[in-house]
């Protein structure tokens, strides 16, 4: 048997008053009288109100009543909302009813009124309760209408007039003058509402005061109001108070890879694998609501278009609309109407002949009575750029009601919302609650920035577009500066394409001049006339702003120029800047994006390079500097990166040149420190450190800081040990610049007035001659030491030794544990104690003398279980070397072995990861 769906009535409580408080007070008394009227039908005398609450969503009232004949006590609760009442309200009342029975008469009656009705789950709860408890009754608005009809207090329109026109959205008016009925009359062609009809049960004339109050209620929505018997349907839509047509703008995707002004079309969409899987899982549900949350520029609109593709790939229908054109509550029903008609054209749904799109309620009523395909083809309506809706409480509530109605109506319709999370967090005003209600009743997906692999894919696309490879420096700068933000990557890429192809710049020049977001925005503004600049800032301040208002204030040609240059986009009849972040820049004068490069070289390594350049006059080729420092040119390229980022050296191809401002400073060291501090303050690594410090309050461990950096740099892929190395490098630079105090492997915020100690020149290590000194496995050395403890060994015998024993001899002599003399190898005098035995403390002292040894010993004393990798990093830094991950790991492991053999009590090292493969360099 086919289910007949009857449209619920609304209950409109209308009251006059000079202020909002006066009107709310009058509504409360009217509603009390209305509830008393309902209870009187069951033989109860006037109830006593125990609680009355009037909100923007409706009215809540709790009363106690006594039966006129049996004197039986009843507990009554009535909730009248704009949307169905949650199940929790019913379960809460049932608990309150049982408590009343425990505390008093066990036969207390319970009456629960829910207007319009409980949600489906709540209806089930109420039915089960009524079946098991004969003293409990549940009433929805349908029950109330039957009761009022039975008493002759309301009547159907067909009972009042013989020519009852097509109508929807029936409502009961509760006013001081009595109870009346009303409905919206429908246009026979469009099935939209074009007027409202109001009538009384007896057919008597409706008082003008009631009509006036109804006209001011949101139900009227600016429609003309007629009364019976004076029905006049010759009203045109233009006669409405709010007769402006609703404009629906569909979100349009890009037509190329690097068109950053528009969201990415599905054919140019990259990655987001886990999020796309979540979207696919949502589509398979064939119903419900979805919320996409992300910050500006993280790809919400692109994901909405990707969701549209997913739906259409399943032979479904989807529409993605721009919510910035939502200027009145009719927007929701108009979008549903357009979507339903287009879905019907594709054969996905068949609408009833008596469809109504007069309101959200009647639109959902129409969709519930429609015939839907049984083959599972989905229908999706998605509202993008939704944060603008929060500016209007009535519109926000309409969308909130949509989010509540769709899942409860059990129709195979999916509704989606996307809004950005980097808005001011409301704590008192309306959007905070309404927004959370939408989110709590929806499938929630939080979108993050792109990952390293997705950035790699885009970099390959950029290289393909350019027809050439990108330099390592340029690739890294794009990766770090884009911060995983799709729009920023595309904007940077578009700029790079123009600079390389149009302006014939080299990649080195481009890195030095343009990879700064503010400079890109500055270049956007550079070619504008004063009028265009003024108009652009006006649009940014009031966006989205009606185009007619802007054109009245500014020259039309200037506005067209901004549109042609894509600095301004048209959203129906409104104008907005091409991106939220650009709008923020125009309004605040700054870009709310931090620098995001990673420092990989320690101050010691950079100091050696800087002062070598200064010794050579401040400007030297990479090849000459490599010879001077006895390192490879690759090492020079690596070490010269940080000085460029800090603004110490210029971007010169194949040269390292100290900037003139640095060379001419009164104190070069102080100028370098100032520039380093200024650069690091702009880096998100510094704000991450400050955030951790403020949360923890007792300094930040390097390990915790390393984990925080992985979140701060989502587009950078590295192993856990590498992040630890990056954290140490940042810590050392912060300490040098006076931005932190780095002690005992922890970073502390410095006190006010803190002056950093030392200078960059003091960071230099003695110039290396040859390779670094690294200890090997201790067993051969200690076996050789045991032999030497018995007697010296003739050096002539060493020619027959194997490699391990020869290396052991070299290690013992470099540690000065053993010495050569008179043709023999013998133990050094300070190694033998007074008892004639080897002194372990002397060996430990010898281990502390090697590069990195002292720091490693200190760390072992503080933390005996420190990982071998952490020890190896200290050895690496002490040797001022560039080691692979496996070398770092082994150096730490072998050093621990030497310390243990020397008699120091150490414990098993904490594992970090399995020993990594060779080939990955840390610095």
Secondary structure by P-SEA (a helix, b strand, c coil): cbbbbbbbbbbbbccccccaaaaaaaaaaaaaaaaaaaaaaacccbbbbcbbbbcccbbbbbbbbbbccccbbbbbbbbbccccccaaaaaaaaaaaaaaaaaccccbbbbbbbcccccaaaaaaaaaaaaacccbbbbcaaaaaaaaaaacccccccccccccccccbbbbbbcccccbbbbbbbccccccccbbbbbccccccccaaaaaaaaacccccbbbbbccccccccccccccccccbbbbbcbbbbcccccccccccccccccaaaaaaaaaaaaaacbbbbbbbbcccccaaaaaaaaaaaaaaacbbbbbbccccccccaaaaaaaaaaaaaaaaacccccccccccccaaaaaaaaaabbbbcccbbbbbbbcccccccccaaaaaaaaaaaaaaaaacccbbbbbbbbccccccccccaaaaaaaaaaacbbbbbbcccaaaaaaaaaaaaaaacccccaaaaaaaaaaacccaaaaaaaaaaaaaaaccccccaaaaaaccccaaaaaaaaaccccaaaaaaaaaaaacccccaaaaaaaccaaaaaaaaaaccbbbcccbbbcccaaaaaaaacccccccbbbbbcccaaaaaaaaaaaaaacccccaaaaaaaacccaaaaaaaaaaaaaacccccccccccccccccccccaaaaaaaaaaaaaaacaaaaaaaaaaaaacccccaaaaaaaaaaacccccccaaaaaaaaaaaaaaaaaaccbbbcccbbbbcccccccccccccccccccccbbbbbccaaaaaaaaaaaaabbbbccccccccaaaaaaaaaaaaaccccccccbbbcccccccccccccaaaaaaaaaaccaaaaaaaaaaacccccaaaaaaaaaaaacccccaaaaaaaaaaaaaaaaaaccccccccccccccccccccc
